[in-house]
Amino acid sequence: MEALRQDDPRRFGRFTALARFDEGASAVRYVARDLASGETALITAARSELAAVPVFSRRFRAEARTAERLAGGWVTPPLDTGDPAGTPADAAEPLWTAAGYVPALPLAEAVSIAGPLPERALRILGAGIAEILSRVHAAGSVLQGLAPGTVLLAADGPRLTAFGPLGAAASAEAGPGGQLSVRLGYLTPEQIEGKEVSAASDLFVLGLLLAYAATGTTPFTEGPAEEASRRIAEDEPELGSVPEELRGLIANCLAKDPDQRPTAGAVAAELALEGAAGLARGGWLPEPLAAAVADQEARVLALEAPEEGDAAREPGKADASAAPEDARPEDPRTLREPEGARTAPEPGDARPTDAPALQNPIDAPAPSGVADAPAPAGSGDAGEDRGTTRFLDTGPRPPQNDRPTTQLALPHGLTAPAPAAHPAQPAAPLALPAAPVTPQPGPTHGGPAPYPAAALPAGPAAPGGPGRGPMVSLPLPPAPAPAPDPAASRRTLLTIAAAAVGGLIVGGGSVAALGSGDTARATDDKPAPKPRRTLPGQAPEPRWIYTHPASESSPLTTALWQDKLLVVTSESQASAVDLRTGKRLWQRADGAKGQAALAAGADLVFVASPSEFLWLSPKNGKVVHRVRFTEAFDDLPGLTVGRLAGSSGPVIWFTGSHTVTVKAPKPKKGKKKGKDKEVVEAYFFAYDIVQREELWRTPVPAGRAPGTPAYRVVAERSADVLVRQDAASLTAAEVKKAKGKGSVRSFDQKTGKLLWTRQYGAASMEAATAGDEDGTLYAAVGQDLQAFEADTTKPLWRVEGSDGSWFGTPLIAGPLIHTTERSRLVGAVERESGRLVWRRSTEVPGTGPAPSLTLSSSEKTLIAADAIQVTAFSAADGERLWKFQDIGSADPKGETVRASYRTLAFGRTVVVQRDRSFYAFPVA
């Protein structure tokens, strides 16, 4: 951080620049303040010569908008943006964006200060980045730009800065000879092979970052620099110094095959199940880093606005007559590093002066041991990275063996005339290659053949100092063939130049940066849905958000009443939320520990509590009717009612049990009387909640202690109801008798008489089961889903599942059955034939039970919910519509949330619940 220079802008919209924070060849960042409100911001201003490139400026603005959409959690929201769209090129108005200032250190600087991070800090760092990546990937985008200089460590957790051009171009630096060395973060095997990047590419880079944070070096640095790209593509990572508890996860992230890498959600859950914010409670930074962050904050807060005598220039109105920095006296306002903070110089970006010239615009790196080329006058110490500022005397750095590996020469004359660059930061002239590059033979990826690995002199390694992410060696596409239209050729080169700065073109495949509009490739099982024109996005803006009060116990059950109320029960009460507004209307202690919230006619809410049935007024929650079990079932003293098994219209089905004493038989003469026995008797009930009367009860086998069996109605037919008993409530004798197979019972609708008990193939006692009104039963059998005739158990068809997985409870909807698997595959099958209509992944880790399914009222949108996220699909063709994750409060003192998501649908809305938070999303 240093004082403003004479040619620096003083104003960015409502913000007044206070100091330079850091700089690169394509952007300068300033600390600025809104003098009216006192708000401090960090301004990123693109250099004018790049802002004049139309493709770059469009990408810059697009990425700023995307960053705004992703704001929240560990991404600081933009505050304002300078948009010179439509301004004449000669106006030299810079592109800039402002974000709230958060005291933080780049990861590279943190490692140079305190060395490798401890395991807890690594978990928080990785979980925080993974949470961000999960949101990015849920929007159908790829982040890129991850590097030790763009990952920040703040007092309450990690932050991420630099998206798209702010991640790649803004971290560029000018090297000797005016070449632009673009630091694009870490390279991945698929990039080396010239393939397109994907969400899995971000996970590979995350693995590199975690390995670097854990050891102070990246895992592919040992060996000759010219073989670095081959090591990335072929060698196994060196992770011996990584903490053992994290070694397996990082190795999985670094898998060569992108399909073998975990998802961002899986990484976040494995590193910190309670979330990065939850794990970071009470502080997470080692003491030297916490002190450095506090020192930075103090210095920024102490900054004052320039004196009135300073030139208050608008952005872009630099004084062309300003003297070079080395000709000016030292500015007393310059913020200097403490003595001893600098260390030995590192290899610079220049190649040896005697290196042969290359026809390819990719220059060879400096071989190990070759002295650096002389730095341009005024550029400062070659070993000092002026892009970041260290505030403490930290002693020696950990071993560094990261070499800058490549420079991208951009064509000459493709931008508007640029103002003279400051001597300390030479501008990057855009130079046309001397001759076209000849394509090398090899496989294609929708474009020119990529260069062989030998053309990539070196790959990524650990940063060479604070904020110095590695420069990657990537082949540019072959130059276009000469065309009769010189303007057309110029436009083509413009695109290539801007891509090299703001997104990069790799081999024949394009790197799809965050916010791009490219169409995603289908990766799931066939048959595939029709191609979509836009990528899946984030969830729509909720119509309302309701948060259950922290002063009350967490919700136990939730239900919808008449599409008007959301009824929530907890240990202490029942409460109602208006479905139109999300406002709580009432709460009633009588409904504590209640279950269900059914419509008892048109004007009452039915709630079943542990000791009584309640009928509440929907207006104020007042108890209108009350039926205590001791009164309604007086012939069953001490009746314990289990959870409701199901409902249909005014009828509910439930189980109950009570204990009776069976007297010992009269002993024979001369024998002692035996002991009386206590026996549990269980019943299955049907009850009319409108008439408030019992319809029937039938004796059933008692369940495991305390004795009430847990039933679930899997199908209602005109003459009977089909019921499954939860395996956990079966007695040991019943489990042994079943021999691992589950069964279904049929009870007469009118009398409750048990009609039959059936087993279906090899379906287990835990197998998910559902039936329809036509007499077909659908059950998970091993890894497959099978259909049976309910009355005869005859198999009808079978759908194969994924290896190592099993099906969850299917959802029947008209002619389709929607399926769900533990592997996080969701699909649709024709009820009649079992033909697979579509199958898609929710793209979250395959742990825990299969996602639960909910269908919108129109049956057009299918919602899948599990412990990680909610995913919305088009019910007809499986098109992924949006994903939603509530990562909880970013406040380190916030409550840890482990609850799974629940979903309830009404009208054109789906209510998503995670513990205390409720979101009402619009759906088709």
Number of C-alpha atoms within 10 A of each C-alpha: 24 19 21 20 16 18 19 22 22 27 18 25 15 13 23 24 27 22 26 22 22 19 24 22 26 28 26 20 23 28 27 31 26 17 13 8 9 10 13 22 24 23 30 24 25 28 25 24 23 27 26 24 18 16 18 24 23 15 22 24 20 17 23 25 15 19 22 17 15 19 15 13 22 22 18 18 17 20 14 19 19 17 16 17 13 6 10 10 18 11 12 22 22 25 24 25 24 25 20 18 17 18 17 23 30 25 28 29 25 29 25 23 24 19 21 21 21 15 16 15 23 22 22 25 28 25 29 29 24 24 24 24 24 28 24 23 25 29 23 27 26 24 25 27 31 25 31 29 29 25 23 24 26 21 21 21 28 27 24 21 19 23 24 30 33 25 28 26 32 28 30 28 26 22 23 18 14 19 25 27 30 31 29 30 26 26 23 27 22 20 22 25 23 29 20 18 22 21 23 24 25 25 26 25 21 24 24 30 29 26 28 24 27 24 23 25 26 26 26 24 24 15 9 12 26 21 18 25 29 20 21 23 21 11 13 14 18 14 20 10 13 20 15 11 10 18 17 13 18 25 19 18 26 28 21 19 15 21 10 12 23 23 22 30 23 22 28 28 18 17 23 20 17 19 25 34 28 22 22 26 15 11 16 24 24 14 11 15 22 19 15 21 23 16 16 21 15 12 12 18 12 9 14 14 16 16 8 7 6 10 15 16 16 15 20 20 16 18 14 10 9 13 13 13 17 12 9 9 7 9 12 8 10 14 15 13 15 12 9 11 17 19 12 11 14 20 23 21 25 25 24 16 12 7 11 10 10 12 13 20 23 22 23 23 25 25 18 12 7 10 15 18 17 12 17 16 12 15 18 13 13 18 15 20 21 22 21 21 22 25 21 19 14 17 13 15 19 16 13 17 19 24 27 30 31 28 27 25 24 26 21 14 13 22 18 15 13 17 15 11 15 16 15 17 21 22 23 26 20 21 16 17 17 11 11 15 16 12 14 13 11 11 14 15 16 12 15 19 20 28 25 16 19 12 18 25 24 29 30 29 29 30 29 27 27 24 27 29 30 27 30 28 28 31 24 23 21 19 18 11 9 10 9 8 8 10 10 12 16 14 12 13 19 22 19 21 28 23 21 24 30 29 26 26 24 26 28 23 23 20 22 23 25 24 23 20 13 15 15 16 10 12 10 13 12 12 13 16 18 10 12 12 10 12 21 21 18 20 19 14 11 15 15 15 18 17 15 18 10 9 6 12 14 16 22 15 16 22 19 22 22 19 14 14 22 25 27 26 29 20 15 18 18 27 24 26 20 16 22 14 12 19 15 17 15 16 20 17 14 19 28 21 21 27 24 22 26 23 20 22 14 10 13 24 26 27 26 22 20 16 16 18 21 24 26 23 15 22 13 13 21 15 17 11 13 15 16 14 18 15 11 14 13 11 9 17 14 15 19 20 23 18 21 19 20 19 17 10 12 15 18 18 22 22 25 24 26 19 18 14 10 11 12 11 10 10 10 8 7 6 8 9 13 11 10 11 12 11 13 18 19 24 19 25 20 23 18 18 23 16 12 17 13 15 17 17 19 15 16 16 17 23 23 18 11 13 22 27 29 23 22 21 22 21 22 21 15 10 10 20 22 25 23 24 20 16 20 14 19 22 17 12 9 15 16 11 10 15 10 15 17 23 19 20 19 24 20 16 18 12 13 19 16 16 12 12 14 14 17 24 17 14 21 20 22 16 23 21 28 24 25 19 12 12 15 22 25 28 26 28 23 17 17 18 27 22 26 20 16 22 13 12 15 14 16 15 15 18 16 14 21 14 9 9 19 23 29 24 22 25 22 19 15 10 10 21 21 23 26 28 26 22 24 27 24 28 25 26 20 17 20 13 12 18 14 18 19 23 22 24 18 24 20 23 21 19 14 12 17 25 31 22 24 20 23 20 16 12 14 15 24 26 27 25 24 23 21 26 24 26 26 24 23 17 21 16 18 23 21 23 22 21 26 20 19 19 22 19 17 19 15 20 14 12 15 17 17 14 13 15 22 24 23 19 23 19 12 15 21 23 21 23 24 22 17 16 16 22 21 25 18 18 21 14
